[in-house]
Amino acid sequence: MTSTDPDDFTGYSPDTIAIAAGRPPRVPGGPVNTPVVFSSTFHAGTDVGYARTSVATWEAFEETLGLLEGGHCLSFASGLAALSAVLELVPTGGIVVAPDAAYSGTLARLDALQDASRVSVRRVDVADAEALRLACRGASVVIVESPTNPTMEICDLRALVEATRGSGALLVCDNTFATPMGQHPLALGADVALHSATKFISGHSDLLMGALVVTDAELHDSLRRIRNLTGGVPGPMETFLALRGLRTLPLRWRQAQANAMELARRLSAHPAVKRVRYPGLPTDPGHDIAAQQMDGFGAVLAIEPRASATAIDEMCGRTRLWVHATSLGGVESMLERRQRWADEPDTVPDALVRLTVGCEDVEDLWSDLSTALDTLLPR
């Protein structure tokens, strides 16, 4: 068990909470870090008897992320396992509202449930506040991303909260891109903050994990029961590594975000780039709303080069420092044309390249990326 009471951190900054929360008791000779607990079962005498229910390593991670998000956290084996737990709350035939451009795994999971007549899905442009408001009528669960993956659209979360208030719909905000360093959906009125902890939370591209954070105790208990019954629990080693990564999130976030802002400015002037999608740019359609509801604009951006899909794929493969791979949120910078994946929604432009910016020197990143982009220019 961890030694800290959440009230102990009242008034502390996120930088301090990320480092100080989720620590074991301060006893002479005791460990500074919560140990990795490798056991499937436990001695009788407490309410914890089996590792599918709770493990001390989970509790340390959950305390820390919960404090950062302003709620109570549950950890899962992956982001999709966390999403699936939420979807278990939808009654058979219930309506789920989702973005028309979002993480392909989320959309594929919803499509599978709809094909099985388990739920009815309404897809909507989350940047269109009026269309989103209308889509929420009669919904059981509303799932949004802001910024969206990979099109970088911004949802007006305050307006959405007003649209769903009193309707009975559960509002879920995927906060993977923004992280608790950049946005607090629960404080804005959302019911659930969802994370793929695989990404920025863990920060080193070496594990799969997910998390849900809620403020309502009854909802927390319901989701915990679902996690226990469906078995979507994380491994102790993954959770230990995720917490270790979370300790440096504030530092990584600041460096990666500063890099992303500078690269977005430079990319806007590159002749091979038709469009830059990044809410930190004053010209971005979502800039004003993002500035109101976010603390910074994040470390992910997207570009649409003036070239064919084949040429763009070849360009991505020419970089030496940027890693041509999927996923995001690690200390290393990655890029890929998203439509190279068959399950990417048609709403994502064929030329769109997602750039997830890491913590390298920004001049090195720019030199590598601009050199690759130069190959797309007419000769």
DAQUIGI-V39081 format. One line per field, one symbol per residue. phi: phi as a letter, one per 20 degrees, with the letter a starting at -180 (. if undefined). psi: psi as a letter, one per 30 degrees, with the letter a starting at -180 (. if undefined). A space follows every 50 residues. Layout:
phi=???
psi=???
This chain:
phi=.eeeegffdgnefggffgeefmefgedgneffdfffdebebcgfpcedcb ffeacgffffffffffffenaddcecfafffffffffffffgnfedebfe cbgffffffffffffelecdddebffeefffffffffmfecddcdbfedd emedefffffgffefnenfeeddfdffemffdacgffeofecddcefgef gemclcbdacbcccdefffgffffffgffemeeefffffgffffffgdgg ffffffffffffffffffdffedebddafffgefgegffgfedddndndc bcccfeafgffffffffefdefeeaemanefeecbaefffefeffffegf efdeddeedfffffffgffffffgfefgd
psi=klfkkeffgkflleeeeeeflhllkikkfllekklkjikfllklfafjfk ffekkeeeeeeeeeeeeefhakkkllfleeeeeeeefffklkflkkkllf jakeeeeeeeeeeefggelkkjkljffjeeeeeeffkgkekkklkjlljg fhlkkjeeeeeeefkfffkkjkjjgeeelfffkieeffflekkkkjfece eegghglkllkkklfkeeeeeeeeeeeeefghllleeeeeeeeeeeegee eeeeeeeeeeeeeeeeeffkffkekkjkffkffkfgeeeefeflilglgk lkljlilleeeeeeeeffkeekkjllalglfkkllljegfkfgklffkke fkkkjjkaglkeeeeeeeeeeeefffkk.
